[in-house]
């Protein structure tokens, strides 16, 4: 999946940042916003869309369903409607797994740094 993880946690992401994360055009982000009711960006005074981390998680699900699994938009909408609770639960589990993996990798890195320093 071409989604790129970032190190910083932001409260809001611009449409340009979201399109870069998923390597798609901004027009597709706007289109998905109209098509899927689970994406509700805030807008500033200027009218620019500001997406929350929850919106990003929803984009991950939509991207997976449409681009990777090949579902139609209607099929993705139906899937989300029928499985909304399980999708949110799966996203929480996935985040926890990433946190565990990240912690293990940090521990390995510190061990390797200690070994390198002792050489």
N, C-alpha and C positions, 0 to 999 in steps of 0.2 A: 504494500500500500504506500503511495507516495506521500502520505501525511508525514510532515517533519515536526518532530518534537522540539520545543523551545525550552531553554533553561529558566527563563523568568516567568512568573505567574502574573498575568495582568488581569485587571478587572474588566477591561473592554478591549476589543480588537476591531480595527477598521476593516472595511470590506476588502481592501488591498492585502492586508495581512492574512485574512482568511483565504483569499484566493491563492496566495503564495503557499500557504500550508498544504492545500489540497491540489496545487498545480492545475487550477482550472481558471477560466475567465471570470471576471467579476460579474458578467452578465448571467452566468450560470448560478452564482450565489444569489443574485437578485431574483432569478426565476424560481429557485428552490424556496426562497423566502415566501414568495407568493403561493406556491403550490402546497407547501407543508405548513400546517398551522402550529407545529411545535417550535418553529423558529420565529422568535419575536424580538428583533433587535430594537434597542433604544435608538432614538434619533436626537442629535444635538440641535441647537438653535439654527444651525446652518442646514440641517436636514441630512447630515451624514449619518450613515448607519453605524452603530456601535454594538458589536456582538459580545455576549457574555461567554464565560467558559462553558456554561450549560448549553448555549447555542452551538459552540464548537463541538461538544459531545454529540449533539443531535446531528450536526453535519457529518460527523464520523459515521454514525449509523446510516444516514441517508446515502453517503458516498459508498459505503460498503454494499448496501442493498442494490443501488442503481448501477454503479460503475464496476464493482467486483463480482457481484452475484448475478448481474444482468437482469434484474427485475425491471418491469415497466414502472412508470410513475404511479399508475393506479395500483399496481401490485405492491409497491413500496408503501403507499398510503394505507392499503388494506392490512399489510403486515404490521405496520406501526400501530394501527388502531386496535388490532386484535392482540398484539403482544407488547403493549406499552409498558406494563409493569415488569415483565421479564426482561425487556430491553434495558430498562433503567437498572435493574438488578445486575444484569450481565456487565454493564458499564462500571458499576461500583466494584464488582469482583475484578474486572480487568485493571482498574486503577490500583487496587490493593496488590495485585500480582506485580505490576510495574514497580510499585514502591518496594516490595520485597526484593525483587531482582536488583533494583538500584542500590539498595542497602548492601546486598551481597557483593555487588561489583565494587562498591566503595571500600568494603572490608578487604577484598582481594587487592585492590589498588594500594591501600595503606600497607598491607603485608609485603607487597612487592617493593614498595618504596623503602621499607625497613630493610629488606634484604639487599637492595641496591646500595643503601647507605652503609651497610656493614661490609661491603666488598672493598 
